[in-house]
Amino acid sequence: MTLTDTAPVVLAHLSDVHLALPSPLPSWRHFLNKRALSVASWKRHRVHHHLPALADAVREDIAQDGPDLILNTGDLTNFGLPAEFANAKSWLATLTRPCLVVPGNHDAMVRESWAETGAHWAHWMEGRRDTSFPYCRTERGLAFIGVNSAIPTPPFMACGRVGKAQRDCLEEILDATRDHARVIMIHHPPRSGLVPWRKSLLDLKEVAAIIVRHGAAMVLHGHSHDATLSTVPGSSIPLIGVPSASLQSSRPWRQSGWNRIAITRENSGWEIDLKTRQFTQEQGWRCSRHRRWLVRDGQS
């Protein structure tokens, strides 16, 4: 980022792109597991609602805005197939701005070799050579922390877990970056009520307690496909959800889009300016919400 001290850092937050399946499809052997049920659901419902044209529109709108950094909170794939990871790598390479990624539950649908899956995205995960998370990238007084909540789950479940090892590391990173404005990226929201229990973060209480104890400027999540603005339980730390980048929906808060977040250094802290841009093929682009608030140094 080439910024002056007073210039805002502009972030583009998107999630749940669910890219179209690569062609030809991999061998049927890859589907002798939970994926078989997910394929049935995809054919009945999701293929008709997650549209590549919408994801392309979001990508192009972000490119025109020219943010300093793109933050993707997971679910680039549908079934977590190695071929999908390679396909998503090609898609990520088309982004015109630097990008950071964390995995989502669809990216970990079943247990697979990291070398064949997540390693494809190492360039956008601070060089992850294995499943060791969180990672941290610092830029001009900001710290971007990528947490991995994606785990393989039984059929009909889409829950997540951070786990003790990762939680311990998160504490260390938050402590080491306490003089920064911390922006935490995670797929599953660390708050109950935003998604059904079967899709929840299983250790959300422990994760939320760490964030509250050490502070953060904001937590960005995906998974819900909703444009929400809440808080981490027990605090005033903003918890920001974003619609799926590819979802066609009749419900306004779920229509495809992305969050534009501008962070500006102020004498007493950081000013956060949040705009959510949403798109439908019938109506084009609209700004569905605009919020501004101040995060004081002692709170971030």
GUMI-751125 format. One line per field, with one value per residue (C-alpha): residue number from 1; residue in three letters; chain; x negated, y negated, z negated. Coordinates in steps of 0.02 Angstrom, whole numbers. Each point is the difference from the previous one (the first is absolute). Layout:
<rs>
k: (NUM	...);
r: (ALA	...);
c: (A	...);
X: (X	...);
Y: (Y	...);
Z: (Z	...);
</rs>
This chain:
<rs>
k: (1	2	3	4	5	6	7	8	9	10	11	12	13	14	15	16	17	18	19	20	21	22	23	24	25	26	27	28	29	30	31	32	33	34	35	36	37	38	39	40	41	42	43	44	45	46	47	48	49	50	51	52	53	54	55	56	57	58	59	60	61	62	63	64	65	66	67	68	69	70	71	72	73	74	75	76	77	78	79	80	81	82	83	84	85	86	87	88	89	90	91	92	93	94	95	96	97	98	99	100	101	102	103	104	105	106	107	108	109	110	111	112	113	114	115	116	117	118	119	120	121	122	123	124	125	126	127	128	129	130	131	132	133	134	135	136	137	138	139	140	141	142	143	144	145	146	147	148	149	150	151	152	153	154	155	156	157	158	159	160	161	162	163	164	165	166	167	168	169	170	171	172	173	174	175	176	177	178	179	180	181	182	183	184	185	186	187	188	189	190	191	192	193	194	195	196	197	198	199	200	201	202	203	204	205	206	207	208	209	210	211	212	213	214	215	216	217	218	219	220	221	222	223	224	225	226	227	228	229	230	231	232	233	234	235	236	237	238	239	240	241	242	243	244	245	246	247	248	249	250	251	252	253	254	255	256	257	258	259	260	261	262	263	264	265	266	267	268	269	270	271	272	273	274	275	276	277	278	279	280	281	282	283	284	285	286	287	288	289	290	291	292	293	294	295	296	297	298	299	300);
r: (MET	THR	LEU	THR	ASP	THR	ALA	PRO	VAL	VAL	LEU	ALA	HIS	LEU	SER	ASP	VAL	HIS	LEU	ALA	LEU	PRO	SER	PRO	LEU	PRO	SER	TRP	ARG	HIS	PHE	LEU	ASN	LYS	ARG	ALA	LEU	SER	VAL	ALA	SER	TRP	LYS	ARG	HIS	ARG	VAL	HIS	HIS	HIS	LEU	PRO	ALA	LEU	ALA	ASP	ALA	VAL	ARG	GLU	ASP	ILE	ALA	GLN	ASP	GLY	PRO	ASP	LEU	ILE	LEU	ASN	THR	GLY	ASP	LEU	THR	ASN	PHE	GLY	LEU	PRO	ALA	GLU	PHE	ALA	ASN	ALA	LYS	SER	TRP	LEU	ALA	THR	LEU	THR	ARG	PRO	CYS	LEU	VAL	VAL	PRO	GLY	ASN	HIS	ASP	ALA	MET	VAL	ARG	GLU	SER	TRP	ALA	GLU	THR	GLY	ALA	HIS	TRP	ALA	HIS	TRP	MET	GLU	GLY	ARG	ARG	ASP	THR	SER	PHE	PRO	TYR	CYS	ARG	THR	GLU	ARG	GLY	LEU	ALA	PHE	ILE	GLY	VAL	ASN	SER	ALA	ILE	PRO	THR	PRO	PRO	PHE	MET	ALA	CYS	GLY	ARG	VAL	GLY	LYS	ALA	GLN	ARG	ASP	CYS	LEU	GLU	GLU	ILE	LEU	ASP	ALA	THR	ARG	ASP	HIS	ALA	ARG	VAL	ILE	MET	ILE	HIS	HIS	PRO	PRO	ARG	SER	GLY	LEU	VAL	PRO	TRP	ARG	LYS	SER	LEU	LEU	ASP	LEU	LYS	GLU	VAL	ALA	ALA	ILE	ILE	VAL	ARG	HIS	GLY	ALA	ALA	MET	VAL	LEU	HIS	GLY	HIS	SER	HIS	ASP	ALA	THR	LEU	SER	THR	VAL	PRO	GLY	SER	SER	ILE	PRO	LEU	ILE	GLY	VAL	PRO	SER	ALA	SER	LEU	GLN	SER	SER	ARG	PRO	TRP	ARG	GLN	SER	GLY	TRP	ASN	ARG	ILE	ALA	ILE	THR	ARG	GLU	ASN	SER	GLY	TRP	GLU	ILE	ASP	LEU	LYS	THR	ARG	GLN	PHE	THR	GLN	GLU	GLN	GLY	TRP	ARG	CYS	SER	ARG	HIS	ARG	ARG	TRP	LEU	VAL	ARG	ASP	GLY	GLN	SER);
c: (A	A	A	A	A	A	A	A	A	A	A	A	A	A	A	A	A	A	A	A	A	A	A	A	A	A	A	A	A	A	A	A	A	A	A	A	A	A	A	A	A	A	A	A	A	A	A	A	A	A	A	A	A	A	A	A	A	A	A	A	A	A	A	A	A	A	A	A	A	A	A	A	A	A	A	A	A	A	A	A	A	A	A	A	A	A	A	A	A	A	A	A	A	A	A	A	A	A	A	A	A	A	A	A	A	A	A	A	A	A	A	A	A	A	A	A	A	A	A	A	A	A	A	A	A	A	A	A	A	A	A	A	A	A	A	A	A	A	A	A	A	A	A	A	A	A	A	A	A	A	A	A	A	A	A	A	A	A	A	A	A	A	A	A	A	A	A	A	A	A	A	A	A	A	A	A	A	A	A	A	A	A	A	A	A	A	A	A	A	A	A	A	A	A	A	A	A	A	A	A	A	A	A	A	A	A	A	A	A	A	A	A	A	A	A	A	A	A	A	A	A	A	A	A	A	A	A	A	A	A	A	A	A	A	A	A	A	A	A	A	A	A	A	A	A	A	A	A	A	A	A	A	A	A	A	A	A	A	A	A	A	A	A	A	A	A	A	A	A	A	A	A	A	A	A	A	A	A	A	A	A	A	A	A	A	A	A	A	A	A	A	A	A	A	A	A	A	A	A	A);
X: (0	-68	95	-31	21	172	67	132	-38	142	49	115	83	84	44	88	-38	38	-84	75	-63	-150	30	-15	51	-123	22	154	-118	-13	186	10	22	94	-21	133	134	-72	4	184	34	-103	95	170	-31	-170	-47	154	-38	-190	-33	-173	61	34	-173	-76	99	-64	-179	13	79	-139	-129	78	-2	-185	-14	-167	37	134	53	89	79	19	106	-79	45	158	-67	-182	-63	-184	53	107	-148	-101	145	16	-186	24	146	-101	-140	120	25	-82	-38	-93	110	6	107	59	87	186	97	28	-189	-19	150	-101	-177	-122	-187	-54	-121	146	119	-49	-178	72	47	-162	-40	159	-24	-170	-89	89	-93	114	155	-88	112	28	-110	-32	-44	-38	21	-15	61	129	-15	100	20	65	83	49	167	26	6	69	171	130	143	126	-123	-98	-70	-175	-131	-157	-77	-112	-167	64	85	-163	-90	137	-28	-186	30	127	-117	-146	105	87	-64	84	180	36	114	44	59	98	131	118	64	-51	176	156	160	-77	5	91	-86	-51	-99	-69	-175	-12	-127	73	2	-186	-42	109	-78	-175	52	86	-149	-128	107	22	59	121	35	49	93	93	105	169	20	78	-48	-4	-81	-4	-132	-113	95	-50	-74	32	-121	88	39	31	84	10	117	-61	-87	96	172	160	134	170	-50	-91	-126	-56	-23	-177	-123	-152	-53	-107	-89	-108	-110	-76	-121	68	-82	103	8	66	151	91	111	104	100	86	23	126	44	144	11	168	-45	-189	-103	64	-77	105	-82	-124	-67	-142	-75	-159	-108	-104	-180	37	139	-90);
Y: (0	-169	-116	-161	-3	-82	96	133	183	65	182	105	139	140	180	159	-20	184	3	104	178	34	100	146	56	109	188	67	70	-175	6	161	-99	-151	-84	113	-85	-171	32	45	-163	-96	72	-32	-174	-83	11	-104	-134	-17	-80	-29	-162	-74	49	-79	-160	-9	29	-136	-124	28	-24	-166	-59	43	49	19	177	132	112	162	95	170	120	-29	181	105	172	-30	101	-17	-53	-137	-66	-9	-86	-125	-34	-56	-110	-79	-37	-109	-120	-166	-40	95	127	104	158	114	167	33	158	43	-9	137	109	160	32	-26	-22	-181	15	35	-131	-146	-8	-69	-158	-20	-162	-77	72	-71	153	136	163	99	-22	-112	-150	-140	-105	-186	-138	-177	-156	-182	27	133	186	122	166	152	134	170	65	127	184	158	38	141	-4	-142	-96	-157	-52	-62	2	-103	120	-27	-7	-134	-95	-4	-67	-130	-63	-18	-95	-116	-36	-34	-119	-94	-167	38	-7	187	64	183	109	160	97	51	-147	6	-40	106	-39	-53	177	160	110	129	-138	-82	-25	135	-93	-171	-42	34	-95	-148	-7	-13	-140	-95	22	-63	-116	-24	-136	120	181	43	162	90	159	-80	-79	-149	-184	-13	-117	62	12	131	59	-94	-147	-142	75	-3	170	-27	123	-11	75	140	-74	114	20	-46	-29	-83	-58	-167	31	162	-64	14	-133	-53	-114	-154	-45	-156	-15	-171	-42	-133	-83	102	162	62	-55	144	-35	149	6	156	9	126	51	79	29	-88	-157	-12	-70	-83	-53	94	-70	-132	-7	-98	16	-31	135	-75	54	81	106	66);
Z: (0	49	-117	-91	-188	14	150	-38	23	109	-19	108	-99	98	-38	56	185	33	169	140	9	111	157	21	-174	-98	-14	-88	-132	-75	-40	-102	-160	-67	169	75	-107	36	187	-12	-92	126	148	-81	-68	-7	184	40	-130	-3	169	76	80	-172	-66	156	-30	-179	56	133	-120	-126	137	51	-181	-16	-184	-86	-54	35	-145	45	-144	82	102	169	41	-9	-49	-48	148	46	175	-77	-99	160	87	-143	10	180	-53	-141	123	101	-147	35	-182	-140	-87	-159	-19	-139	36	-24	-41	183	24	-133	39	-20	-56	143	20	-31	145	117	-73	-112	67	162	-97	-97	91	-72	-176	-42	68	-100	35	-114	-107	-128	-33	-42	111	-19	122	-60	106	-58	-177	44	-32	107	-89	95	-109	70	-66	141	-51	81	-72	7	128	-24	-109	47	-168	-33	-135	-32	-126	-149	93	117	-142	-97	154	26	-177	34	163	-78	-144	118	107	-140	68	169	55	15	139	-29	145	-35	96	-141	-104	-185	-57	-20	94	165	71	-54	-129	130	87	-156	-67	-133	-108	28	-187	-17	161	-48	-174	75	118	-141	-116	124	107	187	118	84	44	179	38	138	-7	-39	174	-90	-8	-189	-125	-179	-137	-75	-157	-156	94	122	128	170	76	185	117	189	129	111	150	119	-79	91	-132	-19	-174	13	-140	85	178	68	-52	-99	-143	31	-162	-14	-155	-38	-139	-118	-150	-122	99	165	99	85	151	58	161	64	188	68	177	92	186	3	-99	12	-145	-158	-165	-128	-157	-55	-177	-79	-174	-99	-78	-138	-26	-166	76	153);
</rs>
